[in-house]
Amino acid sequence: MTEASGRRPAGESLLGALRERPEDQDLWDRLRVRQFPGARINLDPGSIATPAQAVRAAMQGFWDDELFAYPEGQVQRGRAERRRVRALAAALWGGQPPALTAGTSEALRTIGQALRERLGGSEGPLVLMSEHEHPSATAAFEPGFRAAILPDAALRDPAVAGAVAAAQRPAILLLSQVTYTIGQAIAAREIAAAVRDAAPEVFVIVDAAQAVGLVPPALTGADFVVASGHKWLFGPPGVGFAWTSSRARAELPLLAGEGEEGGCAGLERRGAHDFSVYAGLAAALDLHAALGHVALKRSRTLAAWSARELHERLLAAGAAHRFFDPSTGEEREGPPTAEQLLATVSVALPGVDLEAVCTGLHRAGIHVRCVFERRAGKRTPLLRLGAPCYESTARVRRAIEALVAAVAASRS
């Protein structure tokens, strides 16, 4: 039972066994059948994960007692579930209870509007960002802003980031904690500190959409940390988190005011909407807390196995390819190891129409993603495979076999 929720996560005995015996494949298979049933193989949780059965059950249960016909009851039950989500988030990751948003993209748009109003200036505030930010994140800072690029070297060395900030004097730092293209883990706290040393008035925004559910959000030193509930937490679409600093709440009028239970009212969803998403998100956090660190360990192990399997099959098919080291962002010929991975494997396949490959796989019930890596001014398509902890090697092997067959067919 989690202290914050007072409820037992679904299948607590199975989850306890997984914590004790995380190498037992049969237990993970049982978790998949119980929480993630179905024939489709979703290796794209970095876009939209398969929500756990406990999440779907909680959302359905929210509407008990004919709540569809009781408007005030929806509001009151929704408030109770929001309080529970905030308590769970604070228990898991510390910090102040977050605002609950409509998602990362929506939250970033609101933050961008608030910062544009606060910072003003005829030239537009300067945003310092890497080339690896998600397009929906950069879109929030396109109208009325100027952009400066943080070089890849700065993502590996905070001192370089500090030097760039000293030269550019940015008003805003926008940084992914984990990149959406190759799953590179960025030292967001250290880079933010180095940039703030050089530009003390900078507003620091951390995009933790690809991080939360794998690693704790990088709250220290940030003015805003935004994240999604529908990716590596296996929660419902349409709800996310936003942590804000006291400075951000004090200085940005568009975000002023306290929410019902703390947080930042300007980032909260307002008016009538589907309040059951909060019950679903609470169930996702319950499951995440119950699995603990073994989920990340399992995803890392499965991602490394997937990379080796994909590498061997692509070699056998004569398909040129290269991987990326998520710990450095650098290209490499061989597959990365579990120690270098979080839960995502990305591979470049020159001369292959990856979007067509993905479309064909979708029709077969196998879901991977074509993303575009932006590096040194080049835009390179990559195939991204996620490794959700509950998947089996047998099912992932079947997906890889279909993927390699599609690659071979596209080359012929």
C-alpha positions in Angstrom: 0.0 0.0 0.0 1.4 3.4 -0.9 1.4 5.9 2.0 0.2 8.8 -0.1 -2.8 7.1 -1.7 -4.0 4.7 1.0 -4.9 2.2 -1.7 -3.3 -1.1 -2.7 -1.9 -1.1 -6.2 -3.5 -3.7 -8.5 -1.8 -7.1 -8.2 0.3 -6.1 -5.2 1.6 -9.7 -4.5 2.8 -9.9 -8.1 4.5 -6.5 -7.8 6.2 -7.5 -4.6 7.5 -10.7 -6.3 8.9 -8.6 -9.1 10.8 -6.4 -6.7 12.3 -9.5 -5.1 13.0 -11.4 -8.3 13.3 -8.8 -11.1 15.2 -11.3 -13.3 12.2 -13.7 -13.5 10.8 -13.4 -17.0 7.7 -15.4 -16.0 6.8 -12.6 -13.6 7.1 -9.9 -16.2 5.0 -12.0 -18.6 2.3 -12.2 -15.9 2.5 -8.5 -15.4 2.0 -7.9 -19.1 -1.0 -10.2 -19.3 -2.6 -8.7 -16.2 -1.8 -5.0 -16.8 -1.0 -4.7 -20.5 -3.1 -7.4 -22.4 -3.5 -7.4 -26.1 -1.8 -8.6 -29.3 -0.4 -5.3 -30.4 3.3 -4.6 -29.6 3.7 -1.0 -28.6 7.4 -0.1 -28.6 6.6 3.6 -28.8 5.9 4.6 -25.2 7.9 7.8 -25.8 4.9 9.0 -27.9 1.9 7.4 -26.2 2.3 4.4 -24.0 -0.2 1.6 -23.5 -2.1 2.6 -20.4 -2.0 0.0 -17.7 -5.2 -2.0 -17.0 -5.3 -0.5 -13.5 -5.3 3.0 -15.1 -8.3 2.1 -17.4 -10.1 0.5 -14.5 -9.6 3.5 -12.3 -11.0 5.8 -15.0 -14.0 3.6 -15.5 -14.6 3.4 -11.8 -14.5 7.2 -11.5 -18.0 7.3 -13.1 -19.6 4.9 -10.6 -22.9 6.0 -9.1 -24.1 7.5 -12.4 -21.6 10.3 -12.0 -22.2 11.2 -15.7 -25.5 12.6 -14.6 -24.2 14.4 -11.5 -22.1 17.5 -12.5 -21.2 18.6 -9.0 -20.2 15.1 -8.1 -17.8 15.0 -11.0 -16.2 18.2 -9.8 -15.9 17.0 -6.2 -14.5 13.6 -7.1 -12.2 15.2 -9.6 -10.8 17.5 -6.9 -10.3 14.5 -4.6 -8.3 12.6 -7.3 -6.2 15.7 -8.1 -5.3 16.0 -4.4 -4.3 12.3 -4.5 -2.2 12.7 -7.6 -0.3 15.7 -6.1 0.3 13.8 -2.8 1.7 10.9 -4.8 3.9 13.1 -6.9 5.3 14.8 -3.9 5.9 11.5 -2.1 7.7 10.0 -5.2 9.8 13.0 -6.3 9.8 15.6 -3.5 9.3 19.3 -4.2 6.0 21.2 -4.0 3.0 19.4 -5.3 2.8 20.1 -9.0 0.1 21.7 -11.1 -1.8 19.2 -13.2 -1.9 20.3 -16.8 -3.4 19.2 -20.0 0.0 17.9 -21.1 3.5 19.1 -21.8 2.9 20.9 -25.1 -0.1 22.8 -23.7 1.9 23.8 -20.6 4.8 25.0 -22.6 2.6 27.2 -24.7 1.2 28.8 -21.6 4.6 29.3 -20.1 5.9 30.8 -23.4 3.0 33.3 -23.4 3.7 34.3 -19.8 7.4 34.8 -20.4 6.8 36.8 -23.5 4.5 39.1 -21.6 7.0 39.4 -18.6 10.2 39.9 -20.6 9.0 41.9 -23.5 11.6 43.9 -25.5 11.5 44.9 -29.1 14.0 42.2 -30.2 12.3 39.4 -28.3 13.7 37.4 -25.4 16.6 35.1 -26.3 16.0 31.4 -25.7 19.0 29.1 -25.3 18.2 25.6 -26.4 19.8 22.5 -27.9 19.2 21.1 -31.3 17.4 18.1 -29.7 14.3 19.7 -28.3 10.9 18.4 -29.3 9.3 20.4 -32.1 6.2 21.1 -29.9 8.6 22.6 -27.2 10.4 24.9 -29.7 7.1 25.9 -31.3 6.1 27.5 -28.0 9.0 29.8 -28.3 9.0 30.8 -31.9 6.6 33.8 -32.2 8.2 36.8 -30.5 11.4 35.1 -29.3 14.9 34.7 -30.6 16.8 31.4 -30.4 20.5 30.5 -29.8 21.8 27.0 -30.0 23.5 25.2 -27.2 26.1 23.0 -28.8 26.3 19.3 -28.2 29.6 19.8 -26.3 27.6 21.8 -23.7 25.2 18.9 -23.1 28.2 16.8 -22.0 30.1 19.6 -20.1 28.2 22.2 -18.1 31.3 24.5 -18.2 30.8 24.8 -22.0 27.1 25.7 -21.3 28.2 28.4 -18.9 30.6 29.9 -21.4 27.9 30.0 -24.1 25.5 31.6 -21.7 28.1 34.2 -20.7 28.5 35.2 -24.4 24.8 35.0 -25.3 23.2 36.3 -22.0 19.9 34.3 -22.6 16.7 35.2 -20.9 15.4 31.6 -21.1 17.1 28.2 -21.0 15.0 25.4 -22.6 16.4 22.0 -22.0 15.2 18.4 -22.3 16.1 16.2 -19.4 16.0 13.2 -21.7 16.0 13.8 -25.5 13.1 12.5 -27.5 15.3 11.3 -30.4 17.9 9.0 -28.9 17.0 9.0 -25.2 20.2 10.9 -24.2 20.2 11.8 -20.5 21.2 15.4 -20.0 22.7 16.7 -16.8 19.9 19.3 -16.6 20.6 20.4 -13.0 24.3 21.0 -13.6 23.8 22.8 -16.9 21.1 25.0 -15.4 23.4 25.9 -12.6 26.2 26.8 -15.0 23.9 28.9 -17.2 22.4 30.7 -14.2 25.9 31.5 -12.9 26.6 33.3 -16.2 23.1 34.8 -16.6 21.5 35.2 -13.1 18.1 36.4 -14.4 17.6 33.5 -16.7 14.4 31.5 -16.5 15.1 27.7 -16.6 12.6 25.4 -18.3 13.2 21.6 -18.1 11.2 19.4 -20.5 10.9 16.1 -18.5 8.4 14.5 -20.8 10.7 11.6 -21.8 12.2 11.4 -18.3 9.4 11.0 -15.8 8.6 7.3 -15.3 12.3 6.5 -15.9 14.2 8.9 -13.8 13.0 11.6 -11.3 12.3 15.0 -12.7 15.2 17.5 -12.4 13.4 19.9 -10.1 16.5 21.5 -8.5 17.4 24.9 -10.0 14.5 25.0 -12.5 11.8 27.6 -12.7 9.5 25.2 -14.7 9.6 21.4 -15.0 6.9 20.0 -17.3 6.1 16.3 -17.9 3.5 14.0 -19.4 1.5 11.3 -17.7 1.0 9.2 -20.9 4.5 8.1 -21.7 6.8 6.1 -19.3 4.3 6.3 -16.5 1.8 4.3 -18.6 -1.0 6.7 -17.6 -3.8 8.3 -19.6 -3.4 10.9 -22.3 -4.6 14.4 -21.6 -2.9 15.1 -18.3 0.6 16.1 -17.2 2.6 17.8 -14.5 4.2 21.3 -14.1 6.4 22.2 -11.2 7.1 25.9 -10.8 9.5 28.0 -8.7 8.4 30.6 -6.3 10.1 33.2 -8.5 8.1 32.1 -11.6 4.8 32.3 -9.6 5.7 35.7 -8.3 6.9 37.3 -11.5 4.6 36.0 -14.1 1.1 37.5 -13.8 -0.5 35.1 -16.3 0.4 32.2 -13.9 -0.4 34.1 -10.7 -2.7 32.7 -8.1 -2.8 29.4 -6.2 -4.6 26.3 -7.4 -7.1 24.5 -5.1 -4.3 22.5 -3.4 -1.3 24.6 -4.3 0.6 24.6 -7.5 0.2 27.2 -10.2 -3.4 28.0 -11.2 -2.5 29.5 -14.6 -1.2 26.0 -15.7 -4.2 24.0 -14.4 -6.9 22.7 -16.6 -10.1 24.7 -16.1 -13.7 24.3 -16.7 -15.5 21.1 -17.7 -13.3 18.3 -18.9 -12.8 14.6 -18.3 -12.1 14.5 -14.6 -11.5 10.7 -14.7 -8.0 11.3 -16.1 -6.9 12.2 -12.5 -8.1 8.8 -11.2 -6.2 7.2 -14.0 -3.0 9.2 -13.3 -3.2 8.3 -9.6 -3.4 4.6 -10.5 -0.4 5.0 -12.8 1.6 6.6 -10.0 0.5 3.8 -7.6 1.9 1.3 -10.1 5.1 3.2 -10.7 5.7 3.5 -6.9 5.0 -0.2 -6.4 7.4 -1.3 -9.2 10.2 1.0 -8.0 13.6 0.9 -9.5 13.2 -2.6 -10.9 11.1 -1.2 -13.8 14.0 0.9 -15.0 16.5 -1.9 -14.6 14.2 -4.2 -16.6 13.7 -1.6 -19.4 17.5 -1.0 -19.6 18.1 -4.8 -19.9 15.4 -5.2 -22.5 16.6 -2.2 -24.5 20.2 -3.5 -24.6 19.0 -7.0 -25.6 16.8 -5.3 -28.4 19.8 -3.3 -29.6 21.9 -6.5 -29.9 19.2 -8.5 -31.6 18.5 -5.6 -34.1 22.2 -5.2 -34.8 22.8 -8.9 -35.5 19.7 -9.1 -37.8 20.5 -5.9 -39.7 24.1 -7.2 -40.3 22.7 -10.5 -41.6 20.4 -8.6 -43.9 23.3 -6.4 -45.2 21.6 -3.3 -44.0 24.0 -0.4 -43.2 23.1 1.2 -39.8 24.5 3.0 -36.9 23.4 3.4 -33.3 23.8 6.2 -30.7 25.3 6.3 -27.3 22.6 7.9 -25.1 25.2 8.8 -22.4 27.1 11.0 -24.8 24.9 11.5 -27.9 27.6 10.3 -30.2 27.2 7.8 -33.0 28.6 4.3 -32.8 28.7 1.2 -35.0 27.8 -1.3 -32.3 24.8 -1.4 -30.1 24.9 0.5 -26.8 25.0 -1.4 -23.5 22.4 -1.5 -20.6 24.6 0.9 -18.6 24.5 3.4 -21.4 20.7 3.2 -22.0 17.6 4.3 -20.2 14.9 2.6 -22.2 15.2 3.8 -25.8 17.2 2.5 -28.7 17.6 4.7 -31.8 19.2 3.6 -35.1 19.9 5.4 -38.4 19.4 3.4 -41.6 20.7 5.3 -44.5 18.8 5.0 -47.7 15.7 3.5 -46.0 12.3 5.2 -46.0 11.7 4.9 -42.3 8.3 6.5 -42.3 7.1 3.9 -44.8 8.6 1.2 -42.7 6.8 2.4 -39.6 3.5 2.7 -41.5 3.8 -0.9 -42.7 4.6 -2.1 -39.2 1.6 -0.2 -37.8 -0.7 -2.2 -40.0 0.9 -5.4 -38.6 0.2 -4.3 -35.0 3.8 -3.3 -34.3 4.4 0.2 -33.2 7.7 2.0 -33.4 8.5 5.6 -34.3 10.4 7.5 -37.0 11.9 10.6 -35.4 14.3 13.2 -36.9 17.6 13.9 -35.3 18.9 17.5 -35.7 22.6 17.7 -35.4 25.1 20.2 -36.9 22.4 21.6 -39.1 21.4 18.2 -40.6 18.1 16.5 -40.2 18.5 12.7 -40.1 15.6 10.2 -39.8 16.0 7.7 -37.0 14.1 4.6 -36.0 13.2 4.8 -32.3 12.3 1.7 -30.3 11.2 1.9 -26.7 11.5 -1.0 -24.2 8.6 -0.9 -21.8 9.4 -3.0 -18.7 6.6 -5.4 -19.2 7.4 -6.6 -22.7 8.9 -10.1 -23.4 11.9 -10.9 -25.5 9.8 -13.2 -27.6 7.4 -10.5 -28.5 10.2 -7.9 -29.1 12.0 -10.5 -31.3 8.9 -10.9 -33.4 8.7 -7.1 -33.8 12.4 -6.9 -34.8 12.0 -9.7 -37.3 9.2 -7.8 -38.9 11.1 -4.6 -38.8 14.2 -6.0 -40.5 12.0 -7.7 -43.1 10.4 -4.3 -43.9 13.8 -2.7 -44.1 15.1 -5.3 -46.5 12.0 -5.0 -48.6 12.3 -1.2 -48.8 15.9 -1.5 -50.0 15.1 -4.0 -52.7 
